[in-house]
Amino acid sequence: MSDDTTQDVISGGHLVAKALKAEGVDRIYTLCGGHIIDIYDGCVDEGIEVVDVRHEQVAAHAADGYARITGKPGCAVVTAGPGTTDAVTGVANAFRAESPMLLIGGQGALTQHKMGSLQDLPHVDMMTPITKFAAAVPDTARAADMVSMAFRECYHGAPGPSFLEIPRDVLDAKVPVDRARVPKAGAYRASTRSAGDPEAIERLADLLVHAEKPAILLGSQVWTTRGTEAAIELVRTLNIPAYMNGAGRGTLPPGDPHHFQLSRRYAFSNADVIVIVGTPFDFRMGYGKRLSPDATVVQIDLDYRTVGKNRDIDLGIVGDAGLVLKSVTEAASGRVNGGASKRKEWLDELRAAEQTALDKRLPQLRSDATPIHPYRLVSEINDFLTEDSVYIGDGGDIVTFSGQVVQPKSPGHWMDPGPLGTLGVGVPFVLAAKQARPDKEVVALFGDGAFSLTGWDFETLVRYDLPFVGIVGNNSSMNQIRYGQAAKYGKDRERVGNTLGDVQYDKFAQMLGGYGEEVRDPADIGPALRRARESGKPSLINVWVDPDAYAPGTMNQTMYK
């Protein structure tokens, strides 16, 4: 074949890479397989980095994490069969967390359909319930077009993952360039930023102006929509106490007069107007039952299906959190001082409730006991964080402790799995966060059980020279489950199926080329964290914590109520 003829044709893998480039994808996360190598070749030509990991779950979680950090969709590419099934958990996590990502999976050749080809499975059928879009690419000329279609579907309503399988012969085949549709960057999907129903905006503004005891919860969609500035402007202009959850944490910095955390239940029991922004009435919200039955409840969400689900509401607005909040502030401006001046007593009341909760916890936050109390560990981590520290929580009970104490100093600087409660997101989230924002410090807290699920990709962090400060809260137990077993079946049966070995994760880190240190004395936590920061390496500080200390959320078993 002549060079001229070669220039006139293009392979499926190269078409995929062109579509990724058009979407702004600058790296893919992958574990190699024979079904997908032509995508790699295309990525090399398009200048897209190929980041190889040790487990496909890590690739999928990293794509999810990359989307959260950058605001662009992430992409993972895995081979057929076990490669795709290994990635299912990562896709499911992104689905529940409303994170836009594309998983591309290999598949046996169409010519071998239903013949029992290597690693053949019904991937599309498996992925359909946990994605916004799942399809097979039927023809090489459609490869780029369907990648763009999948990305477009990621942003239908609340964002989420899409899946494409590409049979090997479809991917490897070459077609004339003029037969292939390659969507142009920025030309194949519309803006999804809706400002909501103008009448509903006016009504919400009126409710907030006349409210005596309003409260607002800023959920993950505030960060997803990059609505931080609009949220801050609203709470400051109208003098409204703000609570934050999920990726919404850090919208307001600690110490801000409108930043509240520990008094949420008190506020939601006593407020007259409650605005829930970008978070569903799921188990984290007690399915809406923890809100005062006498309060006027307003819910704002990107997804029509979420508004009013599990609990009646007085007003629902479907739209982009940032645009909606901005519009509400503008609608309320100039009206009797926005009702702001009369709220001082309400904010003082909540601040007193915050202080009462803090005073109750203070002895444990400063405890010198050994084994180390988990509250002391997470308090030290909170003190260690800077405005440039991205904090990642990966665990059960230990991360439940941290959720009450650790306060990110900046927007978008908190990462946890989300409502699927997936253990093992920590290392892949570190990988994604540090690659996306090398200027940021990354600090990750792991439970010892959670770390073990994806911990071997610590070596990937070493291989790519991605320094971070990692802490393992080590109690050699799956403690969140252990507590429930003890409460339900008695102390003599509390150690069934939940007890781990005493693993020295500091030595594990050293073995893989990172920095490791063991801590048994609470006074040594801060100095060890600082040495890890100064090491310039991926690090694990193995902190032995009290196995008989449980977080309040664990003891209340609120996740099951």
Salt bridges, closest charged atoms under 4 A:
GLU23 OE2 - ARG189 NH2 2.39
ASP26 OD2 - LYS72 NZ 3.49
ASP41 OD2 - HIS14 NE2 2.76
ASP45 OD2 - HIS14 ND1 3.46
GLU46 OE2 - LYS18 NZ 3.04
GLU49 OE1 - ARG27 NH2 2.80
ASP52 OD2 - ARG463 NH1 3.16
ASP64 OD1 - ARG68 NE 2.71
ASP86 OD2 - HIS55 NE2 3.93
ASP139 OD2 - ARG179 NH2 3.19
ASP145 OD2 - ARG142 NE 3.17
ASP145 OD1 - ARG181 NH1 2.61
GLU165 OE1 - HIS123 ND1 2.94
ASP172 OD2 - ARG168 NE 3.20
GLU202 OE1 - ARG335 NH2 2.89
ASP206 OD1 - HIS210 ND1 3.34
ASP206 OD1 - ARG335 NH1 3.43
ASP256 OD2 - ARG236 NH2 2.37
ASP256 OD1 - HIS258 ND1 3.74
ASP282 OD2 - ARG284 NH2 2.79
ASP303 OD2 - ARG305 NH2 2.86
ASP320 OD2 - ARG193 NE 3.54
ASP348 OD2 - LYS344 NZ 2.83
GLU349 OE1 - LYS213 NZ 3.68
ASP368 OD1 - ARG376 NH1 2.87
GLU380 OE2 - ARG376 NE 2.90
ASP388 OD1 - LYS440 NZ 3.03
ASP439 OD2 - ARG437 NH2 2.81
GLU441 OE2 - ARG533 NE 2.56
GLU459 OE1 - ARG54 NE 2.85
GLU459 OE2 - ARG463 NE 3.16
GLU494 OE1 - ARG482 NE 3.12
GLU494 OE2 - LYS491 NZ 3.39
GLU517 OE2 - ARG531 NH2 2.40
GLU518 OE2 - ARG520 NH2 3.49
ASP548 OD1 - ARG482 NH2 2.72
